[in-house]
């Protein structure tokens, strides 16, 4: 059963509760469930039958505003194995990657599934998303998160555990794919394979964390010869505090999270006009050490934390299945 987007709250629904200070608490409604805090206890059953925008009070009279989570709320609070693509970047990818209803999309590096959710919503029921992931535990977390969000396993989505370059030729034929999104450490290694399955006019989007990764990806696309000139961008989002005459930027903001590199596939055999450019030094294979997760400050996830994320994601999916029974 699909996750309802409106109507009365039901068992299995995910609800976001906001207190008077703007703090969020996200719960999945289960029979006998309770939200405990130092300010009292709120029974899940008090929310059954209410609609979005209702106010509920706990045992001590503390009031909460209840809504179904938006996409951004769900993505930021769902169980994680790997770091997620932030909603601001997912929106950028969907727009600049021109992910349209009915399109055939390939995603490499499923992570925890946040970007997969955005892609699936964009392609609609007439399109499809195929996600490739090297690590099976990440694939399990993403699959459970996706099922928990939609309330069922989307029939137009599949996750293939394996290497993208090795798996693509057995999965798609030449020119069969409309869009490719690469969220991985070394997307430049996949340019040739992507060029084979991407349709003429198709868009490739690479999401990378560092300037050096972006530079090497752009150079690999240029050397391939079958793509247009790349566009490289980043998205910075700054909130504002607006209260009466007190109008100022928020003290905190989501600044740099990654760079997007986009390019379009040329028709086979076409040679693009040669751009005038200065020559730049070539990269060495040894330079890859500069872009490892540890080198750029990313912490490796411990096995204990991954196991907990798997359990949390599976619990989320199980609650969604119970609601459909």
C-alpha positions in Angstrom: 0.0 0.0 0.0 1.4 3.4 -1.0 2.2 5.9 1.7 -0.7 8.4 2.0 0.2 12.0 1.5 -2.9 13.4 3.1 -5.9 12.3 5.2 -6.2 11.0 8.8 -3.1 9.6 10.4 -3.0 5.7 10.4 -0.9 3.1 12.1 2.4 2.9 10.3 2.4 6.5 9.2 5.5 8.6 9.9 4.7 11.8 11.8 6.9 14.8 12.6 6.2 16.5 15.9 7.4 20.1 16.4 7.5 21.7 19.9 7.2 25.4 20.7 11.0 25.8 20.3 11.0 24.4 16.8 12.6 21.1 17.7 11.5 18.1 15.6 10.7 14.6 16.8 9.9 12.0 14.0 8.0 8.8 15.0 6.4 5.9 13.2 2.9 5.3 14.6 2.7 1.8 16.2 0.1 0.3 18.5 1.2 0.8 22.1 4.0 3.2 21.0 5.0 6.3 23.0 7.3 9.3 22.6 9.2 9.8 25.8 11.0 13.0 26.7 12.0 14.9 29.9 8.8 16.9 29.4 6.4 14.0 29.4 5.0 11.0 27.5 2.9 11.2 24.3 1.0 8.1 23.3 0.9 7.3 19.5 -2.8 6.4 19.7 -3.7 10.1 20.5 -2.7 10.9 16.9 -4.7 8.3 15.1 -7.5 9.9 13.1 -6.1 13.4 13.3 -5.0 15.2 10.1 -1.9 17.1 9.2 -1.6 20.4 11.1 -3.2 19.1 14.3 -1.9 19.9 17.8 -1.4 17.1 20.3 -0.4 17.3 24.0 1.6 14.9 26.1 1.0 13.8 29.7 2.5 17.1 31.1 0.5 19.3 28.7 3.4 20.0 26.3 2.0 20.7 22.9 3.3 19.5 19.5 2.3 20.4 16.0 1.9 17.2 14.0 2.6 16.8 10.2 3.6 14.1 7.9 7.3 14.7 7.0 8.1 16.4 3.8 10.8 14.9 1.5 13.4 17.1 3.1 12.3 16.1 6.6 12.3 12.4 5.8 15.7 12.5 4.0 17.4 14.3 6.9 16.0 12.1 9.6 16.1 8.6 8.0 18.6 5.9 9.1 22.0 6.4 7.4 24.8 4.0 6.5 26.6 6.4 4.1 26.4 10.2 4.0 23.3 11.4 2.1 22.9 13.8 -0.8 21.4 16.8 0.8 18.0 17.9 -0.4 19.4 21.1 -1.9 21.8 19.1 -4.1 19.1 16.5 -4.9 16.9 19.4 -6.2 19.8 20.7 -8.2 20.5 17.2 -9.7 16.8 16.7 -10.7 16.6 20.1 -12.3 20.0 20.5 -14.0 20.0 16.8 -14.9 16.6 17.2 -16.4 15.1 14.1 -14.8 11.8 13.9 -16.5 8.7 11.7 -16.1 9.1 8.5 -18.0 12.9 8.7 -18.1 15.3 5.7 -17.7 17.8 6.8 -15.0 21.0 5.1 -13.7 22.3 6.0 -10.3 25.7 4.9 -9.1 26.4 5.1 -5.4 23.0 4.6 -3.7 24.3 5.5 -0.3 21.4 5.6 2.1 18.8 6.2 -0.6 18.1 9.9 -0.2 18.9 10.8 -3.9 17.0 7.6 -5.0 13.8 9.0 -3.4 14.1 12.3 -5.4 14.9 10.5 -8.6 11.9 8.1 -8.2 9.5 11.0 -7.6 10.8 12.8 -10.7 10.6 9.8 -13.1 7.1 8.9 -11.9 5.5 5.5 -12.4 6.2 5.5 -16.2 10.0 5.9 -15.6 12.6 3.7 -13.9 15.6 4.1 -11.7 18.4 1.5 -11.5 20.8 2.0 -8.6 24.3 0.5 -8.4 26.0 0.1 -5.1 29.3 -1.8 -4.2 28.5 -2.3 -0.5 25.6 -4.7 0.3 24.9 -3.1 3.7 24.4 0.3 2.1 22.1 -1.3 -0.4 20.0 -2.9 2.4 19.7 0.4 4.2 18.7 2.3 1.1 16.1 -0.4 0.1 14.5 -0.2 3.5 14.5 3.6 3.6 12.9 3.7 0.1 10.2 1.2 1.1 9.6 3.2 4.3 9.1 6.4 2.4 6.8 5.1 -0.3 5.0 2.5 1.9 6.0 -0.2 -0.6 8.9 -1.3 -2.8 8.6 0.7 -6.0 8.2 -1.7 -9.0 10.2 0.7 -11.1 13.3 0.6 -8.9 16.0 -1.9 -8.5 19.3 -2.0 -6.7 22.2 -3.9 -8.2 25.1 -4.8 -5.8 28.3 -4.6 -7.8 30.7 -2.4 -9.7 29.1 0.0 -12.2 31.7 -0.5 -15.0 31.4 -4.2 -14.8 27.6 -4.4 -14.5 26.5 -1.8 -17.0 27.1 -3.8 -20.2 25.0 -6.7 -18.9 22.2 -4.4 -17.7 21.6 -1.9 -20.5 22.2 -1.9 -24.2 23.8 1.0 -26.1 21.8 4.2 -26.0 19.1 2.8 -23.7 19.6 5.2 -20.8 18.4 8.8 -20.6 20.2 10.1 -17.5 23.1 8.9 -15.4 23.9 10.3 -11.9 27.3 9.4 -10.4 27.8 9.9 -6.7 31.1 8.1 -6.0 34.8 8.7 -5.2 36.2 8.4 -8.7 33.5 9.1 -11.4 36.1 9.6 -14.0 36.7 5.9 -14.1 33.1 5.4 -15.4 33.0 7.9 -18.2 33.7 5.3 -21.0 31.1 2.9 -19.6 28.5 5.6 -19.2 29.1 6.9 -22.8 28.2 3.4 -24.2 24.7 3.2 -22.6 23.7 6.9 -22.6 21.4 7.9 -25.4 22.4 10.9 -27.7 21.4 14.0 -25.9 21.4 12.2 -22.6 22.7 13.9 -19.5 25.5 12.7 -17.1 25.7 14.3 -13.7 28.7 13.7 -11.4 28.4 14.7 -7.7 31.8 15.0 -6.0 33.1 16.5 -2.8 36.4 18.2 -3.6 37.9 20.6 -6.2 40.5 18.0 -7.3 37.8 15.4 -7.9 35.8 17.9 -9.9 38.8 18.8 -12.0 39.7 15.2 -12.8 36.1 14.4 -13.7 35.9 17.3 -16.1 39.2 16.3 -17.8 38.1 12.7 -18.2 34.9 13.8 -19.9 36.8 16.1 -22.2 39.3 13.4 -23.2 36.4 11.0 -24.0 35.4 13.3 -26.9 31.8 12.1 -26.9 30.3 14.7 -24.6 29.6 18.5 -24.7 31.6 20.9 -22.6 30.9 20.4 -18.9 29.2 22.8 -16.5 30.4 22.8 -12.9 28.4 24.3 -10.1 27.7 24.1 -6.4 24.6 25.1 -4.3 24.7 27.1 -1.2 21.6 27.6 0.9 21.3 30.3 3.6 18.2 30.7 5.7 17.0 34.0 7.1 15.6 34.9 10.5 12.6 37.1 10.0 10.7 38.3 13.1 9.2 41.8 13.0 12.0 44.2 12.4 14.6 41.7 13.3 15.6 40.5 9.8 19.1 38.9 9.4 20.8 35.9 8.0 20.7 32.8 10.2 23.8 32.2 12.2 24.2 28.7 10.6 23.8 27.6 7.0 24.3 24.6 4.8 27.2 25.8 2.7 29.4 23.5 0.6 28.4 19.9 0.4 29.5 19.0 -3.1 30.1 20.0 -6.7 27.9 19.0 -9.7 29.5 18.4 -13.0 27.0 18.0 -15.9 27.5 17.2 -19.6 25.4 15.8 -22.5 26.1 12.9 -24.8 26.9 13.7 -28.4 25.6 11.7 -31.3 27.9 8.8 -32.2 30.8 9.8 -34.4 30.3 13.5 -34.0 33.4 15.6 -33.2 32.6 18.7 -31.2 34.1 22.1 -32.2 37.5 22.4 -30.6 37.5 24.8 -27.7 40.4 27.2 -27.3 41.9 26.5 -23.9 45.3 26.5 -22.1 46.9 23.2 -21.6 46.9 21.9 -18.0 49.1 19.3 -16.3 47.8 15.7 -16.5 46.8 13.8 -13.4 48.8 10.9 -12.0 47.2 7.7 -10.6 49.0 8.3 -7.4 47.0 11.5 -6.9 44.0 9.4 -6.0 45.3 9.3 -2.4 44.4 12.9 -2.2 40.7 12.2 -2.6 40.2 9.2 -0.2 37.4 9.8 2.4 40.0 10.0 5.1 42.0 12.6 3.2 39.0 14.9 2.7 37.9 14.6 6.3 35.1 12.0 6.0 35.0 9.5 8.8 34.5 5.8 7.9 31.4 4.3 9.4 32.0 1.7 12.0 30.5 -1.8 11.6 28.4 -1.3 14.8 26.9 1.9 13.5 26.2 0.3 10.1 24.4 -2.6 11.8 22.3 -0.2 13.8 21.4 1.8 10.7 20.3 -1.4 9.0 18.1 -2.3 11.9 16.5 1.2 12.0 15.9 1.2 8.3 14.4 -2.3 8.4 12.1 -1.3 11.3 11.0 1.7 9.2 10.1 -0.5 6.3 8.3 -3.0 8.6 6.1 -0.3 10.1 5.2 0.8 6.5 4.2 -2.8 5.6 2.1 -3.2 8.8 0.1 -0.2 7.8 -0.7 -1.8 4.5 -2.0 -5.0 6.1 
